[in-house]
Amino acid sequence: MGSCNPEPQKLFIETPCIPSIALSRAAGCNIFLKLENLQLSGSFKSRAVGNMMYQAMLAKPAGNVHFYCSSGGNAGLACATAAATLGQPCTIVVPMITSQHMIEKIRLLGAKVHQVGTNWALADEHLRTALLAHDPTGVYVPPFDHPDIWAGNSTIVDELATQLPAHGVAHIDGIACNCGGGGLLNGIMAGVQKHYTSAGAKEPTVLAVETVGADSLNASVKAGQLVTLPGITSIATSLGAPRVAERTFRWSREARHLESLVVTDAEAVMGSVRFADDARVLVEVACGATLATVYNGDLRRVVGGEGISDEAWRRKNVVVIVCGGLNVSLEMLRSYAETYGVK
């Protein structure tokens, strides 16, 4: 394959941020949806991985590279999508908990896929030692722990800074996003620091949402130090990083406006099911975890604060990052809904 260096906007796109009447009614405040599910790979990972791979190609403009990515699924899909655009080969290593549904989507893009290990950390170790170490053309594409990953994700807030005023919104009170390894959260926090903290503006509360059994950030916050989970037991496998990035943990210590929250798998399923009903859009349960906070009252409790009046809460503006993810189908969602009794 020949090398090429397309413009970065060819690897990820500006996504719309739209008000949602249905979710606003459910939450009791003004909800705006940042639709990262519309990215080229179906999730925000296109920004993160796309930017990192673009920067790697700029560093090696004269030669070919082989991209290697360890992933629970969506980062691998984003890597395969970007590699196809760049005209370069890629190999994705996913853990055994990754569904065949997701693996087939990655393979359809021309990537080689290896399934190794019970969790992402073991898949990553295999990639580094058994594959990448023996390929002189290899470029490692981490799913979440790299400055170029965070820089790509920070463009979400760059876009919000111009999109929300177009909706007549002068300020935002909250941003809700999920947290797996922390790449999305790190980008959001960097964007908030750039557009709000450094500008002397009122900082929005950032809500980092995990599921029980994939809650490595929350466990670290409670312990006061970085914690490695013994395993991932949540069905939200896209959040399955046993340990968050060190920078993510530092954000939790440094930022006054960052809150860590955990929901159950049942709540995450509920979020995906109700969002499908309200928005006619399918998202995987990792994204459903963030959406669940709209429906279960957590958003009001954390962003609005205990005791806030209905009238005061009604005036609040909150952005929910619809991170997307392709590890979902109607059949999967129906099965989850039946298992967890969600209607």
Rosetta blueprint (number, residue, H / E / L):
1 M L
2 G L
3 S L
4 C L
5 N L
6 P L
7 E L
8 P H
9 Q H
10 K H
11 L L
12 F L
13 I L
14 E L
15 T L
16 P L
17 C E
18 I E
19 P E
20 S L
21 I H
22 A H
23 L H
24 S H
25 R H
26 A H
27 A H
28 G L
29 C L
30 N E
31 I E
32 F E
33 L E
34 K E
35 L E
36 E H
37 N H
38 L H
39 Q L
40 L L
41 S L
42 G L
43 S E
44 F L
45 K H
46 S H
47 R H
48 A H
49 V H
50 G H
51 N H
52 M H
53 M H
54 Y H
55 Q H
56 A H
57 M H
58 L H
59 A H
60 K L
61 P L
62 A L
63 G L
64 N L
65 V L
66 H E
67 F E
68 Y E
69 C E
70 S E
71 S L
72 G L
73 G L
74 N H
75 A H
76 G H
77 L H
78 A H
79 C H
80 A H
81 T H
82 A H
83 A H
84 A H
85 T H
86 L H
87 G L
88 Q L
89 P L
90 C E
91 T E
92 I E
93 V E
94 V E
95 P L
96 M L
97 I L
98 T L
99 S L
100 Q H
101 H H
102 M H
103 I H
104 E H
105 K H
106 I H
107 R H
108 L L
109 L L
110 G L
111 A L
112 K E
113 V E
114 H E
115 Q E
116 V L
117 G L
118 T L
119 N L
120 W H
121 A H
122 L H
123 A H
124 D H
125 E H
126 H H
127 L H
128 R H
129 T H
130 A H
131 L H
132 L H
133 A H
134 H H
135 D L
136 P L
137 T L
138 G E
139 V E
140 Y E
141 V E
142 P L
143 P L
144 F L
145 D L
146 H L
147 P H
148 D H
149 I H
150 W H
151 A H
152 G H
153 N H
154 S H
155 T H
156 I H
157 V H
158 D H
159 E H
160 L H
161 A H
162 T H
163 Q H
164 L H
165 P H
166 A H
167 H L
168 G L
169 V L
170 A L
171 H L
172 I L
173 D L
174 G E
175 I E
176 A E
177 C E
178 N E
179 C L
180 G L
181 G L
182 G L
183 G H
184 L H
185 L H
186 N H
187 G H
188 I H
189 M H
190 A H
191 G H
192 V H
193 Q H
194 K H
195 H H
196 Y H
197 T H
198 S L
199 A L
200 G L
201 A L
202 K L
203 E L
204 P L
205 T E
206 V E
207 L E
208 A E
209 V E
210 E E
211 T E
212 V L
213 G L
214 A L
215 D L
216 S H
217 L H
218 N H
219 A H
220 S H
221 V H
222 K H
223 A H
224 G L
225 Q L
226 L L
227 V L
228 T L
229 L L
230 P L
231 G L
232 I L
233 T L
234 S L
235 I L
236 A L
237 T H
238 S H
239 L H
240 G L
241 A L
242 P L
243 R L
244 V L
245 A L
246 E H
247 R H
248 T H
249 F H
250 R H
251 W H
252 S H
253 R H
254 E H
255 A L
256 R L
257 H L
258 L E
259 E E
260 S E
261 L E
262 V E
263 V E
264 T L
265 D H
266 A H
267 E H
268 A H
269 V H
270 M H
271 G H
272 S H
273 V H
274 R H
275 F H
276 A H
277 D H
278 D H
279 A H
280 R L
281 V L
282 L L
283 V L
284 E L
285 V H
286 A H
287 C H
288 G H
289 A H
290 T H
291 L H
292 A H
293 T H
294 V H
295 Y H
296 N L
297 G L
298 D H
299 L H
300 R H
301 R H
302 V H
303 V H
304 G H
305 G L
306 E L
307 G L
308 I L
309 S L
310 D H
311 E H
312 A H
313 W H
314 R H
315 R L
316 K L
317 N E
318 V E
319 V E
320 V E
321 I E
322 V E
323 C L
324 G E
325 G L
326 L L
327 N L
328 V L
329 S L
330 L H
331 E H
332 M H
333 L H
334 R H
335 S H
336 Y H
337 A H
338 E H
339 T H
340 Y H
341 G L
342 V L
343 K L
